[in-house]
Amino acid sequence: MSTPSPITRTNRLAATTSPYLQQHAHNPVDWWPWCEEALALASALDRPILLSIGYSACHWCHVMAHESFEDPATAELMNRLFINIKVDREERPDLDRVYQTAHQLLSQHAGGWPLTVFLMPDDHKPFFAGTYFPRESRHGLPSFAQLLVSVERAYREQGDAIRAQNQGFMEALAELEPKAGQHPPEAAWLDAAFQALVSDFDAEHGGFGGAPKFPHTTDLEFLLRRHAALASAGTADPRPLGMASRTLERMIRGGLTDQLGGGFCRYSVDDQWMIPHFEKMLYDNGPLLALCCDAHAATGEALFRDAAEATADWVIREMQSPEGGYYSTLDADSEGHEGTFYVWDREEIRSLLSAAEYAVLAAVLGLDRPPNFEGRWHLHGYRTPEQIAEDQGLDLAQVQSLLETARAALFTHREHRIHPGRDEKILTAWNALMIKGMARAARVLDRPDYLESAEQASRFIRSTLWRDGRLLATYKDGVAHLNAYLDDYANLLDALLELLQTRWSGSDLAFAIALAEVLLDEFHDSEQGGFWFTGRSHEPLIHRAKPLGDDSMPSGNGVAAHALQRLGHLIGEPRYLDAAAGTLKLAADAIRRMPHAHASLLFALDEYLDPPETLVIRAADDRLETWARQTQQGYRPRRLVLAIPASAESLPGSLAAMVAGERPRIYRCRGTHCEPPVESPGDL
């Protein structure tokens, strides 16, 4: 007779859609999700709120959970002294943004995850904040249990001082918000941003500054755009392309990239892009996919094409759900340790390869060097195939063939390992970034399968996360919920404009216009300019931010201004152009002080000063596709090409008027000025 399984107690987090929250569902902590009931209970019991924010792929979140949240004695303290609320920063970026800012103001240190914040029970203002706290005191940090007791005592005994601090905190928070600047947008800011990137550039390894090194994809895109602008003006300056190419090359050849399965990890802990924080985030890989395509279009180098294809193939293979949307992340950890899935013993690799394969792979990826990760090897490109071909007296094609078969053998073997956990929630903003990347890859690399992937995700968002004329932010297990944020609307609008350049869809244009209207109705500040991160219908929080700078994702204000400008010129809608101009005016002082931190806004500024070229191709035969391919060749970031079949109907008024007529034509406009149509690309 079998022994019955013990009953496992779960808390309220078991009923949530967030895999991160569900990871904590079996904690002895009496966790709540962020909800009105929990907030009301804190006020009724006069208990401070312990707010813990993290995400499912976060290594140190796992460490703190294991050390503290799974410990019955620590949980007893938490349950007795606080109302404990757990938040997934990916589902609730509004809360994360507010309380990360609070952490910086209170501690004068940069934030991170896990974020640990203690809030007043009545107004939810923070009075103490930190990140990870250990189980035992070390490295100048108190133990988490000591912290709990001290914070609760301070709340009881120093209430007046805390409220005085909170008043100052709210004043400081208000001071952080941008005010409409006195400086009109200036072209000089573009040059200032470039000079700042030059001064911070690591000429040896690529990237900017020292470890830890993040991809800074918007900065690299800014450099590629500057290269294109200088080239079109006839100015010879090799630095922008050289800086972008060197950085992307080192990221692709190095340990930041999964050398076997494709895709990029979140950041490197060293200057050489060798050892990453092993989690893979969808929001990194969408923009990096687009960037690799742009670099290939600008240089013709196969390295960038191959990296784009490896990334896109990984996304389709491992990150696209059967329903069509893209999953969020792969964990850094597996089998309880970070990086276990990705690192190797040298003899294990030797046993899987032929002598010829091993000799080439070892020389390229560092197996002939000392181990680089906790006594094992994480594959990192120390040398190029060209160098190995010369050293070993082999043809380059032979070296590349041996590398390809060796990588395939290792990949097949690695597939039998325990895979890192996958966060299978589907986030609208992150999906939009990947839809844009896939659409760009389909167009630049001529890969119809990538277009199909992008369209599947787009259809999923429209059918599942677009309800009653509004977007929802997240979906999992049949449940879509939470009001969408600025980033959701702005990035999806931007992605639709990319899709429209890859293949025409009147339905997608109508959807883009609908998104633009919600941006204005819900998020736009018509008085001061710019866009709030949360809409007018959103629940009130202690602060409503207008984020301008790029961080791990491009700035929602920058993406909104850029996309609205392009859509405004395309359909002749001055309200969109005015909203973009007002955003640039609001951001003027911030851009002037630190231009390189606002690359997304600089893209909008560049096209505000000199509107992009829009080509509309209208034809009923194969010339439609042929002309589209011809006019999209090369790297042309300031050219939009829309190939509209002659049979397409229901075009917006200004666009319909522009392409009236039955003969195959190409129409070219810059801003509000349109030229007479021509009858072939050669006539442009």
C-alpha positions in Angstrom: 0.0 0.0 0.0 1.5 3.3 -1.1 2.0 6.2 1.3 -0.3 9.1 0.6 1.5 12.3 -0.6 1.6 15.1 2.0 -0.7 18.0 1.4 1.3 21.0 0.2 0.0 24.3 1.5 -0.2 27.1 -1.0 -0.8 30.8 -0.5 -2.8 33.3 -2.7 -0.1 33.5 -5.3 -1.1 30.1 -6.7 -4.1 31.7 -8.3 -2.1 34.3 -10.2 -1.0 34.3 -13.9 2.6 35.2 -13.1 5.1 32.3 -13.2 7.2 34.4 -10.8 4.5 34.7 -8.3 3.6 31.0 -8.7 7.2 30.2 -7.8 6.4 31.6 -4.3 3.0 29.9 -4.0 4.4 27.3 -1.6 6.3 29.7 0.6 5.2 29.7 4.3 4.9 33.5 3.8 1.3 34.7 3.7 1.9 36.4 0.4 -0.6 38.6 -1.4 -0.5 39.9 -4.9 -0.9 43.6 -5.3 -4.6 44.2 -4.9 -7.2 46.4 -3.2 -7.9 43.7 -0.6 -4.3 43.5 0.6 -3.9 47.3 0.7 -7.1 47.7 2.7 -6.0 45.0 5.1 -2.7 46.7 5.8 -4.6 49.9 6.6 -7.2 48.1 8.8 -4.5 46.3 10.8 -2.1 49.2 10.8 0.7 47.0 9.6 3.4 48.3 7.2 3.6 46.6 3.8 6.6 44.6 2.8 6.7 44.8 -1.0 9.0 42.4 -2.8 9.4 42.8 -6.6 11.3 40.4 -8.9 10.9 38.3 -11.9 11.1 34.6 -12.8 14.5 34.5 -14.4 16.2 36.5 -11.7 19.1 34.6 -10.0 19.3 36.7 -6.8 15.5 36.5 -6.5 15.8 32.8 -6.3 18.6 33.0 -3.8 16.6 35.3 -1.5 13.6 33.1 -1.8 15.5 30.0 -0.8 17.3 31.7 2.1 14.4 33.7 3.5 11.0 33.2 2.0 11.2 29.4 2.3 12.4 29.6 5.9 9.6 29.0 8.4 11.2 31.2 11.1 11.7 34.2 8.7 8.2 33.7 7.3 6.7 33.8 10.8 8.3 37.2 11.4 7.0 38.5 8.0 3.5 37.2 8.7 3.3 38.6 12.2 4.8 42.1 11.5 3.8 42.9 7.9 1.3 42.6 5.1 3.5 40.9 2.5 2.9 41.7 -1.2 4.8 40.0 -4.1 4.9 41.7 -7.5 6.2 40.5 -10.9 8.0 43.5 -12.3 7.3 42.2 -15.8 3.5 42.3 -15.3 3.6 45.4 -13.2 6.3 47.7 -14.6 4.3 50.6 -13.3 4.9 49.6 -9.7 8.4 48.6 -10.4 9.2 51.9 -12.0 7.8 53.9 -9.0 9.5 51.9 -6.3 12.8 51.5 -8.1 12.9 55.3 -8.2 11.9 55.4 -4.5 14.8 53.1 -3.8 17.3 55.4 -5.5 16.0 58.4 -3.6 16.0 56.7 -0.2 19.2 54.8 -0.5 21.2 56.9 -3.0 22.1 53.7 -4.7 21.0 52.1 -8.0 18.2 49.6 -7.7 17.8 46.1 -9.0 16.0 42.8 -8.2 14.9 41.5 -5.9 13.6 44.9 -4.8 12.6 45.1 -1.1 10.5 48.1 -0.1 8.6 48.8 3.1 5.5 51.0 2.6 3.2 52.9 4.9 -0.1 51.0 5.3 -2.4 54.0 4.6 -0.8 55.9 1.6 1.7 53.3 0.3 4.6 55.7 0.5 7.9 54.0 1.0 10.0 54.6 4.1 12.8 52.1 3.7 14.1 50.3 0.6 16.9 47.9 -0.4 17.5 45.0 -2.8 18.8 41.6 -1.8 19.3 40.9 2.0 21.1 37.7 3.1 19.9 35.2 5.6 23.0 35.9 7.8 24.7 39.3 8.2 27.6 39.7 5.8 29.2 42.3 3.5 27.9 45.1 5.6 24.3 44.0 5.2 22.1 43.0 8.1 20.3 39.7 8.0 16.9 39.8 6.6 15.4 38.8 9.9 17.2 41.6 11.7 16.0 44.1 9.1 12.4 43.0 9.6 12.5 43.6 13.3 14.3 46.9 13.0 12.0 48.3 10.3 8.8 47.3 12.1 10.2 48.9 15.3 11.0 52.1 13.4 7.5 52.2 12.1 6.0 51.9 15.6 8.4 54.3 17.4 9.4 56.9 14.7 6.1 57.5 12.9 6.4 61.3 13.0 9.9 61.2 11.5 8.8 58.8 8.9 5.9 61.0 7.8 8.2 64.0 7.6 10.6 62.0 5.5 7.8 60.9 3.2 6.8 64.5 2.6 10.3 65.3 1.5 10.4 62.1 -0.6 7.2 63.1 -2.5 8.7 66.5 -3.2 11.9 65.0 -4.5 9.8 62.6 -6.6 7.9 65.5 -8.1 11.2 67.3 -8.9 12.3 64.3 -11.0 9.5 64.8 -13.5 10.4 66.7 -16.7 9.1 70.2 -17.3 8.6 71.6 -20.8 12.0 72.9 -21.7 13.0 76.4 -22.9 15.3 75.0 -25.5 13.9 74.1 -29.0 15.0 70.7 -30.4 18.5 71.1 -31.9 20.5 69.1 -34.4 23.6 69.7 -32.2 22.2 67.2 -29.7 22.8 64.4 -32.2 26.4 65.3 -32.5 26.7 65.6 -28.7 25.3 62.2 -28.2 27.8 60.8 -30.7 30.7 62.5 -29.0 29.6 61.1 -25.6 29.5 57.6 -27.0 33.0 58.0 -28.6 34.4 59.0 -25.2 32.8 56.0 -23.5 33.7 53.5 -26.1 35.8 50.4 -25.3 38.0 50.2 -28.4 39.4 46.8 -27.6 36.3 44.8 -26.7 33.5 47.1 -27.9 30.6 48.4 -25.8 30.5 51.4 -23.5 32.2 51.7 -20.1 33.3 48.7 -18.0 31.7 45.7 -16.5 28.9 44.8 -16.2 28.3 45.4 -19.9 24.8 45.6 -21.3 24.1 45.6 -25.1 22.8 49.2 -25.2 20.9 48.3 -28.4 19.5 51.8 -28.9 23.0 53.4 -28.8 24.2 50.9 -31.4 21.2 51.7 -33.6 22.0 55.4 -33.1 25.5 54.8 -34.4 24.2 52.9 -37.5 21.8 55.7 -38.2 24.5 58.3 -37.9 26.7 56.3 -40.3 23.9 56.3 -42.8 23.2 60.0 -42.4 26.9 60.9 -42.9 27.2 58.6 -45.9 24.2 60.1 -47.6 25.7 63.6 -47.0 29.0 62.5 -48.5 30.9 62.7 -45.2 33.5 60.1 -44.6 33.7 59.2 -40.9 34.4 55.5 -40.2 33.8 55.8 -36.4 30.0 55.3 -36.1 29.9 52.1 -38.2 33.2 50.9 -36.7 32.0 51.3 -33.1 28.6 49.6 -33.8 30.2 46.8 -35.8 33.0 46.1 -33.3 30.6 46.0 -30.4 28.1 43.8 -32.1 30.8 41.5 -33.4 32.3 41.0 -30.0 28.8 40.3 -28.5 28.1 37.7 -31.3 31.4 35.9 -31.1 31.6 36.1 -27.3 29.8 34.4 -24.4 26.9 36.8 -24.4 25.6 34.8 -27.3 24.5 31.2 -27.0 27.1 29.7 -29.4 25.1 26.6 -29.9 21.4 27.5 -29.7 21.3 31.2 -30.7 20.0 34.1 -28.8 21.6 36.7 -26.5 21.8 36.7 -22.7 21.0 39.8 -20.7 24.4 41.2 -19.9 28.1 40.3 -19.4 29.7 40.4 -16.0 33.1 41.2 -17.5 34.6 43.6 -20.0 35.2 40.9 -22.7 31.5 39.8 -23.2 32.7 36.4 -21.9 30.6 35.4 -19.0 27.0 36.5 -19.1 24.2 36.6 -16.6 22.7 33.6 -18.3 19.0 34.5 -18.5 17.6 35.2 -22.0 15.0 38.0 -22.2 12.6 38.5 -25.1 12.9 42.3 -24.8 16.7 42.1 -25.5 16.5 39.6 -28.3 13.8 41.5 -30.4 15.9 44.7 -30.7 19.1 42.8 -31.1 17.6 40.7 -33.9 16.6 43.9 -35.7 20.1 45.4 -35.1 21.9 42.3 -36.5 19.7 42.7 -39.7 20.6 46.4 -39.9 24.3 45.7 -39.4 24.1 43.1 -42.2 22.3 45.5 -44.5 25.0 48.2 -43.7 28.1 46.0 -44.1 27.1 42.9 -46.0 29.0 40.8 -43.4 27.7 37.2 -43.1 28.5 37.3 -39.3 25.5 39.6 -38.7 23.2 37.7 -41.0 24.1 34.4 -39.3 23.5 35.9 -35.8 20.1 37.2 -36.9 19.1 33.9 -38.3 20.3 32.0 -35.2 18.4 34.4 -32.9 15.2 34.2 -35.0 15.4 30.4 -35.2 15.9 30.1 -31.4 12.8 32.3 -30.8 10.6 30.3 -33.2 12.0 27.0 -31.7 11.8 27.8 -28.0 9.9 31.0 -27.4 6.9 31.0 -29.6 3.8 29.5 -28.1 1.4 27.2 -30.0 -1.1 30.1 -29.8 1.2 32.4 -31.6 2.5 34.8 -29.0 6.1 34.9 -27.7 7.0 33.7 -24.2 9.0 36.1 -21.9 12.2 34.6 -20.6 14.5 31.7 -20.1 15.9 31.4 -16.6 19.6 31.8 -15.7 19.5 28.7 -13.5 18.9 25.1 -14.0 19.4 22.2 -11.5 19.7 24.9 -8.9 22.8 26.6 -10.3 23.3 29.5 -12.7 24.6 28.6 -16.1 24.6 24.8 -15.6 22.7 24.2 -18.9 25.3 26.2 -20.9 28.8 25.2 -19.5 30.9 22.2 -20.4 33.6 19.9 -19.2 36.4 19.7 -21.8 36.5 15.9 -21.9 32.8 15.7 -22.4 33.2 17.9 -25.6 36.2 15.9 -26.7 34.2 12.6 -26.5 31.4 14.0 -28.7 33.5 15.3 -31.6 36.0 14.0 -34.1 39.6 15.0 -33.6 39.4 17.5 -36.5 36.2 19.0 -35.2 37.6 19.3 -31.7 40.8 20.9 -32.9 39.0 23.7 -34.6 36.3 24.2 -32.0 38.8 24.2 -29.2 40.9 26.9 -30.8 37.9 29.1 -31.7 35.9 28.8 -28.5 38.7 28.6 -25.9 38.8 24.9 -24.9 42.6 25.1 -25.3 42.7 27.7 -22.5 42.0 27.5 -18.8 38.4 27.2 -17.7 36.5 30.4 -17.5 33.4 29.6 -15.4 33.7 27.8 -12.0 36.2 25.2 -13.3 34.3 24.6 -16.5 34.1 26.2 -19.9 31.5 28.6 -21.2 31.9 28.8 -25.0 33.4 32.2 -25.9 35.0 33.2 -29.2 38.7 34.0 -28.6 39.7 33.7 -32.2 38.0 33.8 -35.6 37.6 31.0 -38.1 39.9 33.0 -40.4 42.7 33.0 -37.9 42.3 29.3 -37.2 42.4 28.5 -41.0 45.6 30.4 -41.3 47.2 28.8 -38.2 46.2 25.2 -39.0 46.8 25.4 -42.8 43.1 24.7 -43.6 40.7 26.3 -46.1 38.3 28.7 -44.5 35.4 26.7 -45.9 36.8 23.6 -44.2 37.1 25.3 -40.9 33.5 26.6 -41.1 32.2 23.2 -42.0 34.0 21.6 -39.1 32.6 24.3 -36.7 29.1 23.8 -38.0 29.1 20.0 -37.5 30.8 20.4 -34.1 28.2 22.9 -32.9 25.4 20.7 -34.2 26.7 17.7 -32.3 27.1 19.7 -29.1 23.6 21.2 -29.5 22.0 17.8 -30.0 23.8 16.5 -26.8 22.9 19.6 -24.8 19.2 19.1 -25.6 19.2 16.1 -23.3 20.1 18.2 -20.3 17.6 19.7 -17.9 16.6 23.0 -19.6 16.3 26.3 -17.7 12.8 27.3 -16.7 10.7 29.2 -19.1 8.4 32.1 -18.1 5.5 31.4 -20.4 3.5 34.6 -19.9 3.0 36.7 -23.0 3.6 40.4 -22.6 2.3 42.8 -25.2 5.2 45.2 -25.2 7.9 42.5 -25.4 6.0 40.7 -28.1 5.8 44.0 -30.1 9.6 44.3 -29.9 10.0 40.7 -31.3 7.4 41.2 -33.9 9.4 44.2 -35.2 12.6 42.2 -35.1 11.0 39.3 -37.0 9.4 41.5 -39.6 12.8 43.3 -40.1 14.5 39.9 -40.5 11.9 38.7 -42.9 12.4 41.8 -45.1 16.2 42.1 -44.9 17.0 38.4 -45.1 14.2 37.3 -47.4 12.8 34.8 -44.9 9.0 34.3 -45.3 9.0 32.0 -42.3 10.1 34.9 -40.1 7.2 37.0 -41.5 4.8 34.1 -40.7 6.1 34.1 -37.1 5.6 37.8 -36.7 2.1 37.6 -38.1 1.2 34.8 -35.8 2.2 36.9 -32.8 0.5 40.0 -34.2 -2.8 38.0 -34.7 -2.5 36.6 -31.2 -2.2 40.1 -29.7 -5.1 41.4 -31.7 -7.4 38.5 -30.9 -6.5 38.0 -27.3 -5.0 41.2 -25.8 -7.1 43.9 -27.7 -10.5 44.2 -26.1 -13.1 46.9 -26.4 -10.7 49.2 -28.1 -8.0 48.9 -25.4 -4.9 46.7 -24.9 -4.2 44.4 -22.1 -0.7 43.9 -20.8 -0.3 40.2 -20.1 -1.6 36.7 -20.9 -1.1 33.3 -19.5 -3.1 30.1 -19.3 -6.2 31.6 -21.0 -6.3 34.7 -18.8 -5.5 38.2 -20.3 -5.6 41.1 -17.9 -4.1 44.3 -16.5 -4.4 47.6 -18.3 -1.6 48.1 -20.8 1.1 50.7 -20.4 2.7 53.3 -22.6 5.3 50.8 -23.7 2.7 48.3 -24.9 0.9 50.9 -27.2 4.0 52.6 -28.4 6.0 49.5 -29.3 3.0 47.7 -30.9 2.4 50.8 -33.1 6.1 50.8 -34.0 5.9 47.0 -34.8 2.9 47.5 -37.0 4.7 50.1 -39.1 7.5 47.6 -39.5 5.1 44.9 -40.6 3.5 47.3 -43.1 6.9 47.7 -44.7 7.3 44.0 -45.0 3.8 43.2 -46.4 0.8 45.5 -46.8 -2.3 45.0 -44.7 -5.1 47.6 -44.6 -6.3 45.9 -41.4 -2.9 46.5 -39.7 -2.9 50.2 -40.8 -6.4 50.6 -39.2 -5.1 48.9 -36.0 -2.1 51.2 -36.0 -4.4 54.2 -36.2 -6.6 52.9 -33.4 -3.5 52.4 -31.2 -2.4 56.0 -32.0 -5.8 57.3 -30.9 -5.6 55.5 -27.6 -2.1 56.9 -27.1 -3.5 60.4 -27.4 -6.7 59.7 -25.4 -5.2 57.8 -22.5 -1.5 58.7 -22.2 -0.8 62.1 -23.8 -0.4 65.2 -21.7 -1.8 67.9 -24.1 -0.7 70.7 -21.7 2.9 69.9 -20.9 3.7 67.5 -23.6 4.9 63.9 -23.5 3.2 60.7 -22.5 2.6 59.2 -19.0 3.6 55.6 -18.4 0.1 54.7 -17.2 -3.2 55.7 -18.8 -5.9 57.9 -17.4 -8.0 54.8 -16.6 -5.2 53.2 -14.6 -5.4 52.7 -10.8 -3.9 55.7 -8.9 -0.4 55.1 -7.6 1.8 57.4 -5.5 3.4 58.8 -8.7 2.6 59.0 -12.4 5.8 59.1 -14.4 6.8 60.3 -17.9 9.9 58.2 -18.6 12.2 59.8 -21.2 15.5 57.9 -21.0 16.2 54.5 -22.5 16.9 51.7 -20.0 16.6 48.0 -20.5 13.9 48.8 -23.1 13.7 51.8 -25.4 11.9 54.8 -23.9 8.1 54.7 -24.4 8.1 58.4 -25.0 10.8 58.1 -27.7 9.1 55.2 -29.4 5.7 56.9 -29.3 7.1 60.2 -30.7 9.0 58.4 -33.5 6.1 56.1 -34.5 3.5 58.9 -34.3 5.6 61.1 -36.5 5.9 58.4 -39.1 2.2 57.5 -39.0 1.3 61.2 -39.0 3.3 61.9 -42.2 1.9 58.7 -43.8 -1.8 59.5 -43.3 -1.6 63.3 -43.0 -2.7 63.5 -39.4 -1.3 66.7 -37.8 -2.4 65.7 -34.2 0.1 62.9 -34.3 2.9 65.3 -35.5 2.0 67.8 -32.8 2.1 65.2 -30.1 5.5 64.1 -31.2 6.8 67.7 -31.4 5.4 68.3 -27.9 7.2 65.3 -26.5 10.5 66.6 -27.9 9.9 70.0 -26.4 9.2 68.4 -23.0 12.4 66.3 -23.3 14.6 69.1 -24.5 16.4 69.8 -21.2 16.9 66.1 -20.5 18.3 65.4 -23.9 20.5 68.5 -23.7 22.0 67.4 -20.4 22.6 63.8 -21.4 21.9 63.2 -25.1 23.3 59.7 -25.3 20.9 58.4 -22.7 17.9 59.3 -24.9 18.7 57.6 -28.2 15.1 56.7 -28.9 14.1 60.3 -28.6 17.0 61.2 -30.8 15.6 59.0 -33.6 12.4 61.1 -33.3 14.4 64.3 -33.2 16.4 63.3 -36.3 13.1 62.8 -38.3 11.5 65.9 -36.8 14.3 68.0 -38.1 14.4 66.2 -41.5 11.3 64.1 -42.2 12.0 60.7 -43.6 11.4 59.6 -47.2 8.2 57.6 -47.7 7.8 55.6 -50.9 4.4 54.2 -51.7 4.4 51.6 -54.5 1.1 50.9 -56.2 0.8 48.0 -58.7 -1.4 45.1 -59.7 1.3 42.7 -61.0 4.7 41.3 -60.0 6.2 44.8 -60.2 4.8 45.4 -56.7 7.1 42.9 -55.1 10.1 43.5 -57.4 10.1 47.3 -56.9 9.6 46.9 -53.1 12.7 44.6 -53.0 14.8 47.0 -55.1 13.9 50.1 -53.1 14.5 48.4 -49.8 18.0 47.2 -50.6 20.9 48.4 -48.3 20.6 50.1 -45.0 18.2 53.0 -45.3 16.8 53.8 -41.8 15.1 57.0 -43.0 13.2 55.4 -45.9 9.8 53.8 -45.5 8.6 51.6 -48.3 4.9 50.6 -48.5 4.0 48.2 -51.4 0.2 48.5 -51.7 -1.6 46.3 -54.1 -3.8 48.1 -56.6 -6.8 46.1 -55.3 -6.4 47.5 -51.7 -9.3 49.5 -50.6 -10.3 51.7 -47.6 -7.1 53.7 -47.5 -7.1 56.8 -45.3 -8.1 59.9 -47.2 -4.6 61.5 -47.7 -3.0 58.1 -48.6 -5.9 57.3 -51.0 -5.6 60.6 -52.7 -1.8 60.2 -53.1 -2.0 56.8 -54.8 -5.1 57.5 -57.0 -4.8 56.1 -60.5 -4.6 52.7 -62.2 -1.0 52.7 -63.7 1.8 51.1 -61.7 3.5 54.0 -60.0 5.9 54.9 -57.2 5.0 57.9 -55.1 7.7 59.7 -53.0 7.0 62.1 -50.1 9.2 63.8 -47.5 7.1 65.1 -44.6 4.2 67.0 -46.1 5.8 67.5 -49.5 5.1 64.9 -52.2 6.7 64.6 -55.7 5.0 63.6 -58.9 4.8 59.8 -59.2 7.4 57.9 -61.2 7.0 54.7 -63.2 10.1 52.7 -62.0 12.7 52.7 -59.3 15.3 54.0 -61.8 13.3 57.2 -62.1 13.6 58.0 -58.4 
